[in-house]
Amino acid sequence: EEMTRKPKPKPIVQHKKLTKTERKRVISEFHCLLKEKQAIISNISPSPSRTKSIASVDLRLKELGGINKYQDASRQGKQQKYFDTAKWSFKYLRTCPSFSPFFSSSSSGGVTEGKKQRIKLIDVGSIDDPFRKHSAVICVDAIDINPRKPSVKKQNFMETKGKWDVVVLSLVVNFLPDPVQRADMIFQATKCLHARSEINIDEDEGEDQQQKNIPGHLIMILPRPCVDNSRYLTHEHLLKILNAMGFELQHYHASPKLVFYVLVLEKRVERADLPCFDRVLLLSGSHRNNFCLT
């Protein structure tokens, strides 16, 4: 009797390798079209002309290659550039005192499982599920609105429920075309984390309770021009917005192209209690972009 073989999972369809110029064009045009579509939705009342305008933008997005082409451009750029955001994030977690119980160093400098428990991490907008290889110490939930790997769950982060030790927003806040949506995504992270003000540290408690005593960490990574070259957002202004949401900056790092924010949720804040951060001109200059949060 022949053994029944399990069907092999379908591999990710790989498109042809894009040049650096092509990658930049795809990413730039995709963002511009998303912003154009959002402007139509926000500024034009429902009508046949609005429907026609949205359909026109959707067609241009399709002709560009859609979100699959955008993800391919992002993945290929990541593979060929000098940064690896997941590698940086994991390296930080290894050195963070809050997570030291989960790690132990071998004589060779490697990482082994320090305890039975693992760091609970949700990776939002995960294309390649890069944290999966660290499963000895990280229990990862990888989600994306357009998953490209079987291990990545199709899910909208704005509808996510649950609590994690770490939320990773790596190059996803800037993906959203609307400043309100960007702020909403960051605020959604507060709902997925334990605030320090809500926990009671007791060293005699069991391991399960000790994990609940870890204050929630947000790792947010943005393109550097979002805060270094915007008319409406600076590093200081971004920190004011994050502080108002209950976050405190734990660590900041800037590479030539990216900025890395590690934030701890210190207190729980209700969305209705947040102050209004209007779009206000902070820096002038024709060479600057319009990225902001409101």
Phi, psi and chi 1 to 4 in degrees:
 res  aa     phi    psi   chi1   chi2   chi3   chi4
   1 GLU       -  126.7 -175.1  177.0  -12.5      -
   2 GLU   -74.7  141.3  -66.2 -175.6    1.7      -
   3 MET   -76.6  140.0  -66.4  179.5   64.6      -
   4 THR   -77.4  122.8  -56.5      -      -      -
   5 ARG   -93.0  137.2  -64.8 -176.6  177.2 -179.4
   6 LYS   -73.5  137.4  -65.5 -178.2  179.3 -180.0
   7 PRO   -64.7  139.8   23.5  -33.1      -      -
   8 LYS   -72.1  141.1  -65.7 -178.3  178.1  179.8
   9 PRO   -62.7  144.4   22.1  -32.1      -      -
  10 LYS   -69.1  129.1  -65.4 -179.2  179.7  179.8
  11 PRO   -71.3  157.6   28.0  -34.4      -      -
  12 ILE   -66.6  131.8  -61.4  174.2      -      -
  13 VAL   -72.8  118.4  177.7      -      -      -
  14 GLN   -96.8  123.8  -63.6  -73.8   -7.5      -
  15 HIS   -82.4  168.4  -64.5  -83.9      -      -
  16 LYS   -60.7  150.9   68.7  174.6 -175.3  177.1
  17 LYS   -65.7  133.0 -176.3  175.6  -70.9 -171.8
  18 LEU   -95.6  147.1  -57.4  172.1      -      -
  19 THR   -75.6  167.0   64.9      -      -      -
  20 LYS   -58.0  -41.6 -179.2  178.5  178.7  179.8
  21 THR   -64.1  -41.6  -59.5      -      -      -
  22 GLU   -66.7  -40.3  -71.1  172.5  -29.8      -
  23 ARG   -61.1  -46.9  -69.4 -162.6  -54.3  -91.6
  24 LYS   -62.5  -38.9  -69.3  179.7   67.9  175.5
  25 ARG   -65.5  -46.1  178.8 -173.2   64.3   81.0
  26 VAL   -61.7  -48.5  168.3      -      -      -
  27 ILE   -64.2  -43.8  -68.4  172.2      -      -
  28 SER   -65.2  -47.5  176.2      -      -      -
  29 GLU   -65.3  -38.3  -73.0 -172.6   19.9      -
  30 PHE   -61.9  -46.5 -167.7   86.8      -      -
  31 HIS   -63.2  -41.9  -79.5  -67.4      -      -
  32 CYS   -63.1  -40.7  -72.7      -      -      -
  33 LEU   -68.7  -38.1  -71.9  170.9      -      -
  34 LEU   -62.8  -42.1  -74.7 -174.6      -      -
  35 LYS   -65.2  -39.9  -69.5  176.2 -176.9  177.2
  36 GLU   -63.1  -42.2 -177.2  177.4  -21.7      -
  37 LYS   -65.0  -42.8 -177.8  176.1  178.9  178.3
  38 GLN   -64.9  -36.9 -176.0   61.6   38.4      -
  39 ALA   -64.2  -38.6      -      -      -      -
  40 ILE   -64.9  -45.2  -65.6  170.2      -      -
  41 ILE   -64.2  -38.8  -65.5  171.9      -      -
  42 SER   -79.6  -32.9  -58.7      -      -      -
  43 ASN  -106.8  -10.9  -59.8  -33.8      -      -
  44 ILE  -118.1  129.6  -58.6  177.4      -      -
  45 SER   -66.8  150.6  -58.9      -      -      -
  46 PRO   -53.7  126.5  -26.5   35.3      -      -
  47 SER  -166.1  165.9   63.6      -      -      -
  48 PRO   -58.6  -35.5  -27.0   35.5      -      -
  49 SER   -68.2  -37.2   61.8      -      -      -
  50 ARG   -65.7  -44.0 -178.2  175.5  106.4  154.9
  51 THR   -59.0  -40.6  -58.3      -      -      -
  52 LYS   -66.5  -40.2 -175.1  176.4  179.2 -179.9
  53 SER   -65.2  -42.8  -63.1      -      -      -
  54 ILE   -64.0  -41.6  -67.7  174.2      -      -
  55 ALA   -62.2  -36.1      -      -      -      -
  56 SER   -64.9  -42.8  174.2      -      -      -
  57 VAL   -66.3  -42.6  175.7      -      -      -
  58 ASP   -59.7  -37.9  -74.0  -22.2      -      -
  59 LEU   -65.3  -42.0  178.0   60.4      -      -
  60 ARG   -66.3  -35.6  -72.1  152.2   64.1 -166.5
  61 LEU   -63.4  -41.3  -78.0  166.4      -      -
  62 LYS   -65.2  -42.2 -176.3  177.6  179.3  179.8
  63 GLU   -64.8  -31.0  -69.1  172.5  -15.4      -
  64 LEU   -69.9  -25.5 -177.1   63.1      -      -
  65 GLY   122.3   -2.6      -      -      -      -
  66 GLY    68.8 -167.0      -      -      -      -
  67 ILE   -67.2  -26.5 -168.4  169.0      -      -
  68 ASN   -62.9  -42.2  -77.4   -2.2      -      -
  69 LYS   -66.8  -39.6 -170.0   66.9  168.9  -73.0
  70 TYR   -61.5  -45.1  174.4   86.3      -      -
  71 GLN   -65.7  -37.7  -71.4  177.7  -32.4      -
  72 ASP   -62.9  -42.1  -72.8  -25.1      -      -
  73 ALA   -63.9  -40.9      -      -      -      -
  74 SER   -65.9  -44.6  -62.0      -      -      -
  75 ARG   -63.6  -46.3  179.3 -168.1  -65.7  114.3
  76 GLN   -66.0  -36.8  -69.1  176.6   22.6      -
  77 GLY   -64.1  -40.6      -      -      -      -
  78 LYS   -63.6  -39.9  177.1  179.9  176.1 -179.4
  79 GLN   -68.8  -28.7  -69.0  171.4  -14.5      -
  80 GLN  -104.1   -9.7  -64.0  178.4   28.7      -
  81 LYS   -94.5 -172.4  -73.0 -174.1  178.1 -179.8
  82 TYR   -94.3   -0.9   45.2   83.6      -      -
  83 PHE  -118.2  151.3   67.2   86.6      -      -
  84 ASP  -139.1  100.9 -176.1  -27.9      -      -
  85 THR   -65.1  -35.5   57.9      -      -      -
  86 ALA   -68.2  -39.4      -      -      -      -
  87 LYS   -62.8  -42.5 -177.8  178.0  179.7 -179.6
  88 TRP   -64.2  -43.7 -175.5   93.0      -      -
  89 SER   -62.9  -42.7  -60.0      -      -      -
  90 PHE   -66.0  -40.8 -178.2   71.9      -      -
  91 LYS   -60.9  -39.6 -177.0  178.9  178.7 -179.1
  92 TYR   -65.4  -44.6  175.9   80.4      -      -
  93 LEU   -59.7  -34.3  -68.1  175.5      -      -
  94 ARG   -62.5  -31.4  -72.9 -179.4   58.8 -178.9
  95 THR   -99.7   -4.9   61.0      -      -      -
  96 CYS   -80.2  124.3  179.3      -      -      -
  97 PRO   -56.2  -33.5  -25.7   35.1      -      -
  98 SER   -61.1  -28.8  -64.2      -      -      -
  99 PHE  -108.2    7.4  -61.0  106.0      -      -
 100 SER   -58.1  -32.3   59.1      -      -      -
 101 PRO   -61.8  -19.6  -23.7   34.8      -      -
 102 PHE   -88.0  -10.1  -60.6   93.3      -      -
 103 PHE  -120.6  149.5  -65.6   93.3      -      -
 104 SER  -144.8  140.2   62.4      -      -      -
 105 SER   -95.9  132.1  -61.0      -      -      -
 106 SER   -81.3  172.2   66.0      -      -      -
 107 SER   -63.1  -23.7   58.0      -      -      -
 108 SER   -88.0   -1.5   61.1      -      -      -
 109 GLY    90.6    3.0      -      -      -      -
 110 GLY   -80.6 -177.3      -      -      -      -
 111 VAL  -118.4  131.9  175.5      -      -      -
 112 THR  -124.3  172.2   57.9      -      -      -
 113 GLU   -72.1  120.9 -173.7  174.3   -1.4      -
 114 GLY   -84.6  -35.4      -      -      -      -
 115 LYS  -142.2  169.8  -74.4 -167.8  174.4 -175.5
 116 LYS   -65.6  -34.8  -68.5 -178.6 -180.0  179.4
 117 GLN   -73.7  154.3  -75.5 -171.0  -47.2      -
 118 ARG  -126.0  158.9  -64.3  178.5  -67.2  167.5
 119 ILE   -67.7  127.2  -60.9  168.0      -      -
 120 LYS   -87.4  118.6  -67.6 -179.3   62.3  178.7
 121 LEU  -133.2  136.1  179.9  148.7      -      -
 122 ILE  -114.0  124.4 -178.7  167.6      -      -
 123 ASP  -104.0  108.0 -176.0   21.6      -      -
 124 VAL   -90.0  132.4 -177.6      -      -      -
 125 GLY    71.5   42.1      -      -      -      -
 126 SER   -84.4  116.3 -178.1      -      -      -
 127 ILE   -87.2  -51.2  -62.1  178.2      -      -
 128 ASP  -106.8    4.3  -69.7  -37.2      -      -
 129 ASP    52.3   55.5 -164.0    6.1      -      -
 130 PRO   -69.8  -20.4   27.6  -35.9      -      -
 131 PHE   -82.0   -9.4  -68.7   98.1      -      -
 132 ARG   -60.9  -31.8 -171.5   71.0   55.2 -179.2
 133 LYS   -70.3  -10.9   61.8 -175.3  176.4 -176.5
 134 HIS  -104.3   32.1  -57.6  -59.6      -      -
 135 SER   -64.4  -15.1   59.3      -      -      -
 136 ALA   -64.2  -30.6      -      -      -      -
 137 VAL  -124.1  -11.0  -72.3      -      -      -
 138 ILE  -125.1  126.9  -67.2  179.9      -      -
 139 CYS   -97.6  103.2  176.9      -      -      -
 140 VAL  -102.2  139.0   59.7      -      -      -
 141 ASP  -111.6  108.0  -72.4  -62.0      -      -
 142 ALA   -98.7  124.0      -      -      -      -
 143 ILE  -130.0  155.0   65.7  171.0      -      -
 144 ASP  -162.3  150.2 -161.1  -69.6      -      -
 145 ILE   -74.0  -17.7   57.2  172.7      -      -
 146 ASN  -139.0   73.0 -173.6   57.5      -      -
 147 PRO   -63.1  142.5   21.8  -30.9      -      -
 148 ARG  -117.6    1.0  -55.8  -70.1  -65.6  -81.7
 149 LYS  -132.7  147.0  -90.0 -167.4  168.8 -176.4
 150 PRO   -59.3  -28.6  -23.6   33.4      -      -
 151 SER   -80.2   -7.8   60.2      -      -      -
 152 VAL   -97.5  126.1  179.7      -      -      -
 153 LYS   -86.6  136.5 -177.9  179.3  179.8 -178.9
 154 LYS   -75.9  111.0 -177.3  178.3  178.4   64.1
 155 GLN  -160.9  142.1 -172.7  169.2  -39.4      -
 156 ASN   -88.7  121.3 -175.1  -19.0      -      -
 157 PHE   -59.2  -31.7  178.4   57.9      -      -
 158 MET   -67.4  -14.9  -59.1  -54.3  -63.9      -
 159 GLU  -108.4    8.7  -59.6  169.3   -0.5      -
 160 THR   -77.6  137.6  -60.8      -      -      -
 161 LYS  -125.4  142.8  -65.7 -178.8  180.0 -179.8
 162 GLY   136.3  176.4      -      -      -      -
 163 LYS  -127.5  137.2  -73.3  -72.3 -168.5  -66.1
 164 TRP  -129.5  164.0  -73.5  -96.3      -      -
 165 ASP   -79.2  -33.7  -57.4  -42.7      -      -
 166 VAL  -137.7  133.4 -178.3      -      -      -
 167 VAL  -112.1  127.8  172.9      -      -      -
 168 VAL  -110.3  117.9  177.5      -      -      -
 169 LEU  -114.5   85.3  -59.4  178.8      -      -
 170 SER  -100.7  106.9  176.2      -      -      -
 171 LEU    57.6   36.5  -57.8  175.5      -      -
 172 VAL  -114.4  -30.5  -69.9      -      -      -
 173 VAL   -61.9  -42.2  172.9      -      -      -
 174 ASN   -71.5  -15.3   56.6  -70.2      -      -
 175 PHE   -69.0  -31.2  174.8   82.3      -      -
 176 LEU   -72.5  138.8  -62.4  172.3      -      -
 177 PRO   -84.6  -12.1   30.7  -35.6      -      -
 178 ASP  -117.1  134.0 -177.8   72.4      -      -
 179 PRO   -62.1  -30.8   17.9  -29.4      -      -
 180 VAL   -70.0  -41.4  175.1      -      -      -
 181 GLN   -61.8  -38.1  -67.7  175.9  -13.1      -
 182 ARG   -63.3  -46.7  -63.7  167.0 -168.6  152.5
 183 ALA   -64.2  -38.9      -      -      -      -
 184 ASP   -62.9  -38.0  -74.9  -16.2      -      -
 185 MET   -64.4  -43.7  172.5  173.3  -85.2      -
 186 ILE   -64.8  -40.6  -62.0  172.9      -      -
 187 PHE   -66.7  -33.7 -171.0   78.0      -      -
 188 GLN   -58.5  -33.0  172.9   66.0   16.0      -
 189 ALA   -61.6  -32.6      -      -      -      -
 190 THR   -64.7  -29.8   70.4      -      -      -
 191 LYS   -74.2  -17.5  -60.1  177.9 -177.9  179.1
 192 CYS  -100.9    5.1  -60.7      -      -      -
 193 LEU  -126.4  153.7  -62.9  167.6      -      -
 194 HIS   -84.3  129.3  -67.3  -72.5      -      -
 195 ALA   -80.9  145.5      -      -      -      -
 196 ARG   -58.7  -35.8 -168.7 -170.2  -61.9  -84.0
 197 SER   -67.5  -14.0   61.4      -      -      -
 198 GLU   -97.8   -4.0  -61.6  169.7  -19.4      -
 199 ILE  -113.2  155.8   61.5  179.2      -      -
 200 ASN  -123.4  116.5  -65.2  -49.8      -      -
 201 ILE   -78.8  124.9  -55.4  -62.5      -      -
 202 ASP  -141.5  108.1 -173.5  -13.4      -      -
 203 GLU   -65.2  -18.7  -65.6  180.0   -4.6      -
 204 ASP   -88.4   -3.2  -64.5  -32.1      -      -
 205 GLU   -75.1  162.3  -70.3  176.9  -30.7      -
 206 GLY   -69.4  171.2      -      -      -      -
 207 GLU   -62.3  -38.4  -70.5 -176.0    2.5      -
 208 ASP   -61.4  -42.0  -71.0  -17.8      -      -
 209 GLN   -71.7  -34.8 -175.0   60.4   35.3      -
 210 GLN   -61.0  -38.1  -75.2 -179.4   28.2      -
 211 GLN   -65.0  -36.3 -178.5  150.3   16.3      -
 212 LYS   -67.0  -20.5  -67.2  178.6 -177.2  177.5
 213 ASN   -82.2   -1.7  -72.4  -21.2      -      -
 214 ILE   -79.8  122.1  -63.0  173.4      -      -
 215 PRO   -65.7  142.6   23.8  -32.1      -      -
 216 GLY   -66.0  139.0      -      -      -      -
 217 HIS  -114.6  135.0  -75.2   61.1      -      -
 218 LEU  -111.8  125.4  168.8   63.4      -      -
 219 ILE  -107.3  112.6  -61.7  176.6      -      -
 220 MET  -119.2  128.0 -178.9  173.6   66.9      -
 221 ILE  -123.4  129.4  -57.1  167.8      -      -
 222 LEU  -128.8  154.7  -63.2  168.4      -      -
 223 PRO   -60.4  138.0  -22.4   33.5      -      -
 224 ARG   -58.9  -36.5 -170.2  163.4  178.7  170.6
 225 PRO   -61.0  -19.5  -25.9   36.0      -      -
 226 CYS   -62.0  -32.3  -70.6      -      -      -
 227 VAL  -114.8  -19.0  -68.0      -      -      -
 228 ASP   -96.1  -16.7  -84.4    8.7      -      -
 229 ASN  -138.5   30.0 -162.8   40.4      -      -
 230 SER  -102.6  148.2  170.5      -      -      -
 231 ARG   -73.5  -28.2  -63.7 -179.9  179.1   87.6
 232 TYR  -117.1    0.6  -53.2  105.0      -      -
 233 LEU  -144.7  129.1 -170.2   69.0      -      -
 234 THR  -122.6  171.4   61.3      -      -      -
 235 HIS   -57.3  -44.7  171.4   74.3      -      -
 236 GLU   -66.3  -40.3  -67.8   74.8   18.7      -
 237 HIS   -69.3  -38.2 -172.9   62.4      -      -
 238 LEU   -61.9  -41.6  175.9   57.6      -      -
 239 LEU   -64.0  -34.6  -71.5 -177.7      -      -
 240 LYS   -62.1  -42.6  -73.2 -177.4 -178.8  178.4
 241 ILE   -65.3  -44.8  -63.7  173.6      -      -
 242 LEU   -65.7  -40.2  -65.0  169.5      -      -
 243 ASN   -62.9  -38.8  -69.9  -18.3      -      -
 244 ALA   -63.6  -29.0      -      -      -      -
 245 MET   -80.1   -8.1  -68.7 -175.7 -177.9      -
 246 GLY   108.4    0.3      -      -      -      -
 247 PHE   -88.9  150.7  -72.8  110.4      -      -
 248 GLU  -125.2  138.1  -71.2  -68.5  -22.1      -
 249 LEU   -70.2  124.2 -177.3   66.0      -      -
 250 GLN   -98.3  -37.0 -174.9   87.5   -2.9      -
 251 HIS  -158.4  144.3 -177.7   74.7      -      -
 252 TYR  -134.1  138.1  170.0   79.5      -      -
 253 HIS  -143.1  141.3  171.8   72.3      -      -
 254 ALA  -125.7  128.0      -      -      -      -
 255 SER  -102.7  177.3   73.9      -      -      -
 256 PRO   -57.4  -28.9  -29.0   36.8      -      -
 257 LYS  -119.0  -13.5  -64.4  -68.6 -175.9 -178.9
 258 LEU  -131.2  159.0  -58.3  173.1      -      -
 259 VAL  -124.9  138.7  -74.3      -      -      -
 260 PHE  -117.4  123.6  -60.4   74.4      -      -
 261 TYR  -116.8  124.3  -69.5   85.3      -      -
 262 VAL  -109.6  120.0 -179.6      -      -      -
 263 LEU  -125.8  145.2  -56.6  132.9      -      -
 264 VAL  -110.6  133.5  173.5      -      -      -
 265 LEU   -80.6  106.2 -174.5   63.5      -      -
 266 GLU   -84.5  -35.7  -65.3  -69.7  -20.3      -
 267 LYS  -148.1  157.3   59.3 -176.5  178.7 -179.9
 268 ARG   -88.8  130.1 -179.6   76.5   54.6 -160.6
 269 VAL  -125.8  136.4  178.2      -      -      -
 270 GLU   -81.1  145.3  -63.6  -61.3  -35.0      -
 271 ARG   -59.1  -38.3 -170.9   71.8  169.4   94.8
 272 ALA   -68.4  -20.3      -      -      -      -
 273 ASP   -89.6   -4.5  -65.1  -26.8      -      -
 274 LEU   -70.4  140.2  -73.4  177.6      -      -
 275 PRO   -68.4  159.8   24.8  -33.4      -      -
 276 CYS   -84.3  122.3 -178.3      -      -      -
 277 PHE  -106.9   90.3  -71.4   97.3      -      -
 278 ASP   -72.3  160.2  -66.7  -34.4      -      -
 279 ARG   -75.9  107.9 -166.9  172.2   83.0  159.5
 280 VAL  -121.3  136.2  177.2      -      -      -
 281 LEU   -66.1  119.6 -177.2   66.1      -      -
 282 LEU  -106.2  -36.9  -59.4  174.1      -      -
 283 LEU  -136.9  136.1  -63.6  170.8      -      -
 284 SER  -100.9  165.0   59.7      -      -      -
 285 GLY   141.0  131.7      -      -      -      -
 286 SER   -68.2  -19.5   59.0      -      -      -
 287 HIS   -84.5   -5.8   63.7  -73.0      -      -
 288 ARG   -86.1  158.3  -62.9 -171.7 -178.5  -83.6
 289 ASN   -97.7  176.5   62.8   68.1      -      -
 290 ASN  -107.8   18.4  -64.8  -36.7      -      -
 291 PHE   -62.0  136.8 -173.9   84.7      -      -
 292 CYS  -163.4  172.1   61.7      -      -      -
 293 LEU  -125.7  138.7  -54.5  174.2      -      -
 294 THR  -137.9      -   57.3      -      -      -
